[in-house]
Amino acid sequence: MTTPATGTLRVPGATLHYEVRGHGPLLLLVPGGAGDAASFDGIADDLAADHTVVSYDPRGMSRSPLDDPTAEQHVAEHADDALRILELLSPDAPAKVFGASSGAIAALHLLTAHPERLARVVVHEPPVVEVLPDAADHRAFLARVRETLRAEGLMPAMTVFAAGLKKEGDTTEPPARLTLPPQAAARAERTMANLPYFVGSIVPRFMSYAPDVPRLRAVSDRLVIACGQESAGELPYRSAAFLAERLGRRPHHFPGGHTGLTTHPAAFGTLLRTALGTDARIPRGLSQGQSHPEVAG
């Protein structure tokens, strides 16, 4: 892995840490969850072979401190941060964007607000639960997460949150304890430190975000919606697949589940490169799937 060039960008209410690799048209990588720029370490070098690849820590995460740590978060503000990075590093040409999970929600908003700045947007499992026919059930789920966080603390809230993302009947074994190399250990430490902010500030706002479906439909020729091959039936998959259906498309299937970027970086990066370089309609060679009965809920 190469060492990226790093920089900071002052934005309203925060200072953003960003990293740059490679040369060519700009590709902005927007992390999701409690992750930061290092979420893309497994794919950034390969993508930098023909792109200027920019990754960053979203406001409030890791090395992008907020001026006011208690400030309420908004999807539009996070999308504006991405736009400011584009304006800084690609002022004269449209850019490509990849967003994962909550980062995919920011990317969707950026596309609807500033389509002229974007040549291609690939979003992996944005948990836009407001598009689902059973959205009311998921609002109640988010309320339980908030109440558990308030009454019992972070880890019980994380347990409720993780359970609500799974498909019915699914269980997860506790992960085995691993000895990580120093760089991976530092990333894991930052992710854990980000969890209170993620659960308390990002989850409530991002998962209550309702995408502008008519505006997305108007620019769907440059939008690719991706889902994990192993996450069918889980809440982020259902949300993404249902949004694709609303836009008259089928989702592309990437290796792994919701965290396929981490678990299958090489194969994930290969499919991402294909999706970034082709028409947003399903290209030959990408896994398409046939039907999605689990979407309706």
Residue pairs with C-beta under 8 A, 6 or more apart in sequence:
1 41
1 44
1 45
2 21
2 45
2 48
4 19
4 20
4 21
4 44
4 55
5 19
5 20
5 21
6 17
6 18
6 19
6 20
7 17
7 18
7 19
7 20
8 15
8 16
8 17
8 18
9 15
9 16
9 18
9 84
9 85
9 88
10 16
11 59
11 80
11 81
11 84
12 77
13 59
13 66
13 67
13 68
13 71
13 77
14 59
14 60
14 64
14 65
14 66
14 67
14 81
15 64
15 65
16 56
16 57
16 58
16 59
16 64
16 81
16 84
16 85
17 36
17 37
17 56
17 57
17 62
17 63
17 64
18 37
18 54
18 55
18 56
18 57
18 85
19 37
19 44
19 54
19 55
19 56
20 52
20 53
20 54
20 89
21 44
21 45
21 47
21 48
21 52
21 53
22 47
22 48
22 49
22 50
22 51
22 52
22 53
23 48
23 52
24 50
24 51
24 52
25 50
25 51
25 52
25 90
25 93
25 95
25 96
25 119
26 51
26 52
26 54
26 86
26 89
26 90
26 93
26 95
26 96
27 47
27 51
27 52
27 53
27 54
27 95
27 96
27 97
27 98
27 276
28 54
28 55
28 56
28 82
28 85
28 86
28 95
28 96
28 97
28 98
29 37
29 39
29 40
29 44
29 53
29 54
29 55
29 56
29 97
29 98
29 99
30 56
30 58
30 82
30 97
30 98
30 99
30 100
30 103
30 104
30 106
30 107
31 37
31 39
31 40
31 55
31 56
31 57
31 58
31 61
31 100
31 103
32 39
32 99
32 100
32 101
32 102
32 103
32 104
33 100
33 101
33 102
33 191
33 198
34 61
34 191
34 192
34 194
34 195
34 197
34 198
35 61
35 100
35 191
35 194
36 56
36 57
36 58
36 61
36 62
36 63
36 64
36 187
36 190
36 191
36 194
37 55
37 56
37 57
37 62
38 55
38 183
38 187
38 190
39 55
39 100
39 261
39 262
40 53
40 55
40 261
41 183
41 187
42 261
42 262
42 265
42 266
42 268
42 269
43 261
43 265
43 266
43 268
43 269
43 272
44 53
44 55
46 266
46 269
46 273
47 53
47 269
47 272
47 273
51 96
52 89
52 90
54 85
54 89
56 64
56 81
56 85
57 63
57 64
58 64
58 78
58 81
58 103
58 106
59 66
59 73
59 77
59 78
59 81
60 66
60 69
60 73
60 194
60 197
60 201
60 202
61 190
61 194
61 197
61 198
62 190
62 193
62 194
69 197
72 201
72 205
73 201
73 202
73 205
73 206
74 205
75 105
75 106
75 109
75 205
75 206
75 209
76 109
76 113
78 106
78 109
79 106
79 107
79 109
79 110
79 113
81 106
82 97
82 106
82 107
82 110
83 110
83 113
83 114
83 117
86 95
86 117
87 117
94 116
94 117
94 118
94 119
95 117
95 118
95 119
96 118
96 119
96 120
96 121
96 122
96 276
97 107
97 110
97 111
97 118
97 120
97 121
97 122
98 107
98 121
98 122
98 123
98 124
98 272
98 276
99 105
99 106
99 107
99 108
99 121
99 122
99 123
99 124
99 126
100 123
100 124
100 125
100 261
101 124
101 125
101 126
101 127
101 236
101 258
102 126
102 127
102 202
102 203
102 206
102 207
104 123
104 124
104 125
104 126
104 240
105 123
105 126
105 127
105 128
105 206
105 209
105 211
106 206
107 121
107 123
107 126
108 121
108 123
108 126
108 128
108 211
108 216
109 209
109 211
110 117
110 118
110 121
111 118
111 121
111 216
111 219
111 222
111 223
112 211
112 212
112 215
112 216
112 219
115 218
115 219
115 222
118 222
119 222
120 222
120 224
120 275
120 276
120 277
120 280
121 222
121 223
121 224
122 223
122 224
122 226
122 272
122 275
122 276
123 223
123 224
123 225
123 226
123 240
124 226
124 227
124 228
124 240
124 254
124 260
124 261
125 226
125 227
125 228
125 231
125 236
125 237
125 239
125 240
125 258
126 211
126 225
126 236
126 239
126 240
126 243
127 165
127 206
127 207
127 235
127 236
127 239
127 240
128 209
128 210
128 211
128 239
128 240
128 243
129 135
129 138
129 139
129 207
129 235
129 239
130 208
130 209
130 210
130 211
131 210
131 211
131 213
131 239
131 242
131 243
131 246
132 138
132 238
132 239
132 242
132 297
133 242
133 296
133 297
134 297
137 297
138 164
138 207
138 235
139 208
141 160
141 164
142 203
142 204
142 207
142 208
144 160
144 164
145 157
145 160
145 161
145 164
145 199
145 203
145 204
146 157
146 204
148 156
148 157
148 160
149 156
149 157
149 199
149 200
154 195
154 196
154 199
157 199
158 195
158 199
161 199
161 203
162 172
164 235
165 234
165 235
165 236
165 258
166 172
166 234
166 235
167 232
167 233
167 234
167 294
168 233
170 233
170 234
180 188
211 243
213 243
213 246
213 247
216 223
216 243
216 247
217 246
217 247
217 248
220 247
220 248
220 249
220 280
221 279
221 280
221 281
222 280
223 247
223 280
224 252
224 275
224 276
224 280
225 240
225 241
225 243
225 244
225 247
225 249
225 251
225 252
226 240
226 251
226 252
226 253
226 254
226 271
226 275
227 237
227 240
227 241
227 251
227 252
227 253
227 254
227 289
228 237
228 253
228 254
228 255
228 256
228 257
228 258
228 260
229 253
229 254
229 255
229 256
229 257
229 260
229 287
230 256
230 257
230 260
231 237
231 256
231 257
231 258
232 292
232 294
233 294
234 257
234 258
236 258
237 258
237 294
238 294
238 295
238 297
240 251
241 251
241 292
241 294
241 295
242 295
242 296
244 250
244 251
245 292
245 295
249 280
249 281
249 282
250 282
250 288
250 289
250 292
251 289
251 292
252 271
252 275
252 282
252 286
252 287
252 288
253 286
253 287
253 288
253 289
254 260
254 264
254 267
254 268
254 271
254 272
254 287
255 263
255 264
255 267
255 268
255 271
256 262
256 263
256 264
256 268
257 263
260 268
261 268
271 286
274 283
274 285
274 286
275 283
275 286
282 288
